[in-house]
Amino acid sequence: MLDSRWAPRVAAVVLAIALVVVIVTTTPWHLIDLPTPDPAHDFTSAEIARQQAFRSELLPWSTTSWVLTVVVPLVIGFSPLGRRLYDALRINRWYVAVPLLIAGLGLLTSVITLPTDILAEQVTRKYGLSVQGWGLWARDRAVNWLLVALAMAVIAVCLMGLAKRRQRTWWLPAAIVTALLVLGISFAYPVLVEPRFNHFTSMPAGTQRDEFLKLAAEDGVPVKDVLVADASRRTTALNAYVSGFGSTRRLVVYDTLLKQPPAQTRLVVAHELGHAAEDDVLHGTLIGVLGAAFGIVLLGALLGARMADPRRTAALLALIAIGTTVSAPVQNLVSRRIEARADYHSLRLTNDPQDFIAMQHDLAVTNISGLTPSRWRYWMFASHPTPPERIAMGRAWADR
């Protein structure tokens, strides 16, 4: 029988291999040969200058906030401060103290990043990208804090509870439970989380709705309804998305998008139908399930029976912060390829490269998207190809 100290290490290696195999074999690495992206070919000097000015004002504050959200958990979790904060609660029931500490640390991080987040919000308002009031902005931050704290508390209590019952093998049932939680959240997200931030209504009957449903039928994608999100309460940005799977799958368009030319809106919807046709949400969930199980098993290898100690709650949060940061480049790499496939699907479905190019240009200008991000920022944060890369695909399709 495998030594209990080695079992989680072996399991971590097996899960890592499985994760790599799934990513390598299911990610669309090559779709079409692309010309070299060139922003100057498709954007005016004024558009490029505005994008550069916006990002030069925004990025110092947004980057600082991101750094703080990573550094604060590390400083607290890997120092005696984390254990002292737990002791300061003076609550005998650990399953009560742990959620309170997690909520408190999340609130502390939110307060620390508040100045830079306010400055970033002011920049987006200056450039007309954000139109929400400060009350709605604060409400969204509070809801996000509560949801994240709740998710982290459930995970922490489950892990520590299992570790208390099964000192050496807690990581095995914990990996299974966490994987099921990821699957459940992905399924329930559209109906439990999204309504906390937006109000959704069925698109009114009319030519555009009929066109979207006809497009979905031609694509062989079952779509019972098209929902419109009241995004204009918060932003002028244009977007649409598919979330959930099975009975919770939904095609959502921003109300701001419906003001665009119908041909361009049709292309955006075709892109989202591409996600549904390829079961991209389910694919991402599978990777998330394997990644979550791998992370838990890795925790088992690192902490072992020490996971049962609730005084290590802050250390657990620090390890989660490291895991999410380190995995971000891989997640974004896969996401960019998935989004490129959806673009390719949109072109195949509509065969309208000229409007596709115009749509990508207009989206980039309206959303003030980064045209040439630095390499580190591209790998750490870019979940979609850059607008010049997407336009290059449209041009490659037109030149076939």
C-alpha positions in Angstrom: 0.0 0.0 0.0 1.2 3.5 -0.9 2.5 5.5 2.1 -0.1 8.1 3.2 2.6 10.8 3.0 3.2 10.0 -0.7 -0.4 9.3 -1.7 -1.4 13.0 -2.2 1.9 13.7 -4.1 1.2 10.8 -6.5 -2.4 11.8 -6.9 -1.3 15.4 -7.6 1.0 14.2 -10.4 -1.8 12.1 -11.9 -4.3 15.0 -11.8 -1.7 17.3 -13.3 -1.1 15.0 -16.2 -4.8 14.6 -16.7 -5.2 18.4 -16.7 -2.4 18.9 -19.2 -3.8 16.2 -21.5 -7.3 17.7 -21.4 -6.0 21.2 -22.1 -3.7 20.1 -24.9 -6.2 17.8 -26.7 -9.3 19.9 -26.4 -8.0 23.5 -26.9 -8.2 24.7 -30.6 -4.5 25.7 -31.1 -4.7 26.6 -34.8 -7.7 27.7 -36.8 -6.5 29.7 -39.7 -3.2 31.4 -40.8 -3.3 35.0 -39.7 -1.6 38.1 -41.1 0.5 40.1 -38.6 -1.9 42.3 -36.5 -1.4 46.0 -37.1 -3.5 48.5 -35.1 -2.4 51.3 -37.4 -4.1 49.5 -40.3 -7.6 49.6 -38.8 -7.6 52.3 -36.2 -7.1 56.1 -36.7 -4.3 57.9 -34.9 -7.0 59.6 -32.7 -8.5 56.2 -31.7 -5.1 54.8 -30.9 -4.1 57.9 -28.9 -7.4 57.8 -26.9 -6.9 54.1 -26.0 -3.3 54.8 -25.0 -4.3 57.8 -22.9 -7.1 55.8 -21.2 -4.9 52.9 -20.3 -2.0 55.1 -19.1 -4.4 56.7 -16.6 -6.2 53.5 -15.6 -3.5 50.9 -15.4 -1.5 52.4 -12.5 -4.6 52.2 -10.3 -6.0 48.9 -11.5 -2.6 47.2 -11.4 -2.0 48.5 -7.9 -5.3 47.1 -6.8 -4.5 43.7 -8.3 -1.1 43.6 -6.6 -2.7 44.5 -3.2 -5.3 41.7 -3.6 -2.5 39.3 -4.0 0.0 40.7 -1.5 -2.4 41.3 1.4 -3.4 37.7 1.8 0.2 36.6 1.5 1.5 39.0 4.1 -1.3 38.0 6.6 -1.3 34.3 5.8 2.4 33.6 5.9 3.1 35.6 9.1 2.0 35.1 12.7 -0.6 37.8 12.1 -3.0 35.4 10.5 -3.0 33.1 13.6 -3.3 36.1 15.9 -6.3 37.4 14.1 -8.0 34.0 14.5 -7.2 33.9 18.2 -8.5 37.5 18.6 -12.0 36.3 17.6 -12.2 34.3 20.9 -14.9 32.0 19.4 -14.8 28.4 20.5 -16.7 27.0 17.6 -14.2 26.9 14.8 -16.9 26.5 12.1 -18.2 29.9 13.1 -14.8 31.6 13.6 -13.4 30.5 10.2 -16.2 32.1 8.1 -16.0 35.3 10.2 -12.2 35.5 9.7 -12.6 34.9 6.0 -15.2 37.6 5.7 -13.1 40.0 7.8 -10.0 39.4 5.8 -11.9 39.9 2.6 -13.4 43.2 3.9 -9.9 44.3 5.0 -8.5 43.7 1.5 -11.5 45.6 0.0 -10.9 48.5 2.3 -7.1 48.6 1.5 -7.8 48.6 -2.3 -10.7 51.1 -2.0 -8.6 54.3 -2.8 -7.1 52.8 -5.9 -10.4 51.3 -7.0 -12.1 54.7 -6.6 -9.3 56.3 -8.7 -9.7 53.6 -11.4 -13.5 54.1 -11.4 -13.0 57.9 -11.8 -10.9 57.2 -14.9 -13.6 55.0 -16.5 -16.1 57.7 -15.8 -13.9 60.4 -17.3 -13.8 58.5 -20.5 -17.5 57.7 -20.5 -17.1 53.9 -20.0 -18.8 53.9 -16.6 -22.1 55.6 -16.0 -23.1 54.0 -12.7 -23.6 56.1 -9.5 -21.4 55.6 -6.5 -24.2 53.9 -4.6 -24.6 51.2 -7.3 -20.8 50.9 -7.5 -20.6 50.4 -3.7 -23.4 48.0 -3.7 -21.7 45.8 -6.4 -18.5 45.8 -4.3 -20.5 44.7 -1.2 -22.3 41.9 -3.1 -19.0 40.7 -4.6 -17.4 40.6 -1.2 -20.3 38.6 0.3 -20.3 36.1 -2.5 -16.5 35.6 -2.5 -16.5 35.3 1.3 -19.3 32.8 1.2 -17.6 30.6 -1.4 -14.3 30.7 0.5 -16.0 30.0 3.8 -17.8 26.9 2.4 -14.5 25.6 0.9 -12.5 26.2 4.1 -15.1 24.7 6.4 -15.4 21.6 4.2 -11.7 21.1 4.0 -11.1 21.6 7.7 -14.1 19.5 8.7 -12.9 16.6 6.5 -9.3 17.0 7.8 -10.6 16.7 11.4 -12.4 13.5 10.6 -9.8 11.9 8.3 -6.4 13.2 9.4 -4.2 11.7 6.7 -6.6 11.1 3.8 -8.9 14.1 4.1 -7.6 15.4 0.7 -9.3 12.6 -1.2 -13.0 13.3 -0.3 -12.1 17.0 -0.2 -11.0 16.9 -3.8 -14.2 15.1 -4.8 -16.4 17.6 -2.8 -14.6 20.6 -4.3 -14.9 19.3 -7.8 -18.6 18.8 -7.3 -18.9 22.3 -5.9 -17.2 23.8 -9.0 -19.6 21.8 -11.2 -22.6 22.9 -9.2 -21.5 26.6 -9.2 -20.9 26.5 -13.0 -24.4 25.1 -13.5 -26.2 27.4 -11.0 -24.2 30.6 -11.8 -26.7 32.0 -14.3 -29.6 31.7 -12.0 -28.0 32.4 -8.6 -25.2 34.8 -9.2 -25.8 36.8 -12.4 -29.2 38.2 -11.2 -27.4 39.7 -8.2 -25.7 42.2 -10.6 -28.1 42.6 -13.6 -31.8 42.4 -14.3 -32.6 40.1 -17.3 -35.7 40.3 -19.5 -36.7 38.3 -22.6 -35.9 40.2 -25.8 -39.2 41.6 -27.1 -40.8 39.9 -30.1 -39.7 41.5 -33.3 -37.4 41.2 -36.3 -34.2 41.1 -34.4 -35.3 38.4 -31.9 -36.6 36.3 -34.8 -33.3 36.7 -36.6 -31.3 35.6 -33.5 -33.5 32.5 -33.0 -33.3 31.7 -36.7 -29.5 32.0 -36.6 -29.4 29.6 -33.6 -31.7 27.1 -35.4 -29.4 27.2 -38.5 -26.5 26.6 -36.3 -28.2 23.6 -34.6 -28.0 25.3 -31.2 -31.1 24.9 -29.0 -31.9 28.4 -27.7 -35.3 28.8 -26.1 -34.9 32.5 -25.3 -32.6 35.5 -25.8 -32.2 37.6 -22.6 -31.3 41.3 -22.4 -29.2 42.5 -19.5 -29.7 46.0 -18.2 -26.0 46.7 -18.5 -26.6 50.4 -19.5 -27.2 51.1 -15.8 -23.5 50.7 -15.2 -21.6 51.0 -18.5 -21.5 52.0 -22.1 -19.5 48.9 -23.0 -20.9 46.4 -25.6 -21.0 42.7 -24.8 -22.9 39.4 -25.0 -22.2 36.0 -23.5 -23.3 32.5 -23.0 -23.3 31.0 -19.5 -24.4 27.8 -17.8 -25.1 24.5 -19.6 -28.0 22.1 -19.9 -31.2 23.6 -18.6 -29.4 26.8 -17.3 -27.7 27.7 -20.6 -28.6 31.2 -21.6 -27.8 33.6 -24.4 -27.5 37.1 -23.0 -26.9 40.4 -24.8 -26.2 43.8 -23.2 -29.0 46.3 -23.9 -26.1 48.6 -25.1 -25.3 46.1 -27.9 -28.8 46.3 -29.3 -28.2 49.9 -30.3 -25.5 48.8 -32.8 -26.0 48.1 -36.5 -28.1 44.8 -36.8 -25.4 43.1 -39.0 -22.8 43.7 -36.3 -25.1 42.5 -33.5 -25.8 39.4 -35.5 -22.1 38.6 -35.7 -21.7 39.0 -31.9 -24.6 36.6 -31.4 -23.1 34.2 -33.9 -19.9 34.3 -31.8 -21.8 33.4 -28.7 -23.6 30.6 -30.5 -20.1 29.3 -31.3 -19.5 28.9 -27.6 -22.8 27.0 -27.2 -22.2 24.8 -30.2 -18.8 23.8 -29.0 -20.0 23.4 -25.4 -17.3 25.8 -24.2 -18.9 26.4 -20.8 -18.9 22.7 -20.2 -15.3 22.4 -21.5 -14.2 25.2 -19.1 -16.0 23.5 -16.3 -14.2 20.3 -16.9 -10.9 22.1 -16.7 -12.1 23.9 -13.6 -13.1 20.6 -12.0 -9.7 19.0 -12.7 -7.9 22.1 -11.6 -9.8 22.4 -8.4 -9.2 18.7 -7.6 -5.5 19.1 -8.4 -5.3 22.2 -6.1 -6.9 20.3 -3.2 -4.7 17.3 -3.6 -1.7 19.7 -3.7 -2.9 21.2 -0.5 -3.0 17.7 1.0 0.7 17.2 -0.1 1.7 20.6 1.4 -0.3 20.7 4.6 -1.3 17.1 5.4 -3.0 16.8 8.8 -2.3 20.5 9.5 -5.3 21.4 7.4 -7.4 20.5 10.5 -6.0 23.6 12.4 -8.5 26.5 11.9 -5.7 28.9 13.0 -4.2 28.2 9.5 -7.3 29.8 7.8 -5.3 32.9 6.7 -2.5 30.6 5.3 -5.1 28.7 3.3 -6.3 31.9 1.8 -2.7 32.8 0.9 -2.2 29.5 -0.8 -5.4 30.0 -2.8 -4.2 33.4 -3.8 -0.9 31.9 -5.1 -2.7 29.2 -6.9 -5.1 31.5 -8.7 -2.3 33.9 -9.7 0.0 31.2 -11.0 -2.8 29.5 -13.0 -4.0 32.7 -14.6 -1.7 32.7 -17.6 -2.8 29.1 -18.5 -6.4 29.9 -18.0 -6.1 33.0 -20.2 -4.2 31.1 -22.9 -6.9 28.5 -23.1 -9.6 31.2 -23.0 -8.0 33.2 -25.9 -8.0 30.1 -28.1 -11.6 29.3 -27.2 -12.6 32.9 -28.0 -10.7 32.7 -31.3 -12.7 29.6 -32.2 -15.9 31.4 -31.4 -14.8 34.2 -33.8 -14.0 31.6 -36.4 -17.5 30.1 -35.9 -19.1 33.5 -36.3 -17.3 33.9 -39.6 -18.3 30.4 -40.8 -21.9 30.9 -39.8 -22.4 34.4 -41.3 -19.7 34.5 -44.0 -19.6 38.2 -43.5 -15.9 39.2 -42.9 -16.4 42.9 -43.7 -19.0 43.4 -41.1 -17.0 41.2 -38.7 -14.0 43.6 -39.1 -16.2 46.6 -38.7 -17.8 45.1 -35.6 -14.4 44.3 -34.0 -13.3 47.8 -34.7 -16.4 49.4 -33.2 -16.3 47.1 -30.1 -12.7 48.0 -29.5 -13.4 51.8 -29.8 -16.5 51.7 -27.6 -14.9 49.5 -25.0 -11.6 51.3 -25.2 -9.9 47.9 -25.5 -6.1 47.6 -25.3 -4.7 47.3 -28.8 -1.1 46.4 -27.9 -0.8 45.3 -24.3 2.5 44.5 -22.8 3.5 40.8 -22.9 3.2 40.3 -19.2 -0.2 41.9 -19.1 -1.3 40.0 -22.1 -0.5 36.7 -20.4 -1.8 37.6 -17.0 -5.1 39.3 -17.9 -6.1 38.9 -21.6 -8.9 36.4 -21.7 -9.6 37.4 -25.4 -7.5 38.0 -28.4 -6.6 41.7 -28.9 -8.8 43.6 -31.4 -6.0 43.7 -34.0 -5.7 39.9 -33.7 -9.5 39.4 -34.1 -9.5 41.8 -37.1 -6.6 39.8 -38.6 -8.8 36.7 -38.5 -11.6 38.5 -40.3 -9.1 39.7 -42.9 -7.7 36.1 -43.3 -11.2 34.8 -43.8 -11.9 37.4 -46.5 -8.6 36.5 -48.3 -9.2 32.8 -48.4 
